[in-house]
């Protein structure tokens, strides 16, 4: 299976957002990664439903929403009409994880969980991995783009690969934070199937370079 590349629109130029979205219109296996922050769970406030509503009108690619919020239950109900494919919430923000995953899967095609760099994978019960479609490993501390990659994420990928193999599971292993051409190959070789990249992609000067950078991550 070809690696999915998920450009993070947090790094896009919002005055040229539709134009930048169209730069990747011919790409296969691409999701648009949407960092939705509430300034409570993380110290930043980003976009909400109005932006996502318009975004869904100008792309046929899947929308991958990463909710860095303290109350993901609220967003499950209020964002379900926005054509979001994957809904990822932070493990650290929730008490009743199993209930929330079931709630998400009733309303969205894909349910994901995310953990911060300092969160140990062992905190997640094994049966949870059988219920999810994606686990997002943060390789920076969430909240802002352009941060330095935290290499300890490789050990977590290895653990997840072992879990997938032992249980014959097929959830995506998504990596977010500091992903560029210098570490993409090793991430994929270790087991990552979905790479989120923001600054590296959106600093491209034009459409050709943008697509070249996408392919450089896959190689």
RANOR-V940258 format. One record per helix or strand of 3 or more residues. SS is the DSSP state (2 for helix, 1 for strand). FROM is the first residue (numbers start at 0). LEN is the number of residues. If there is no record, write none. Layout:
BEGIN
ss:SS from:FROM len:LEN
ss:SS from:FROM len:LEN
END
This chain:
BEGIN
ss:1 from:3 len:5
ss:2 from:8 len:3
ss:2 from:13 len:9
ss:1 from:29 len:9
ss:2 from:48 len:7
ss:1 from:61 len:7
ss:2 from:71 len:7
ss:1 from:85 len:5
ss:2 from:90 len:3
ss:2 from:96 len:11
ss:1 from:109 len:6
ss:2 from:120 len:3
ss:2 from:125 len:4
ss:1 from:133 len:5
ss:2 from:152 len:15
ss:1 from:171 len:5
ss:2 from:183 len:7
ss:1 from:193 len:4
ss:2 from:198 len:4
ss:2 from:206 len:12
END
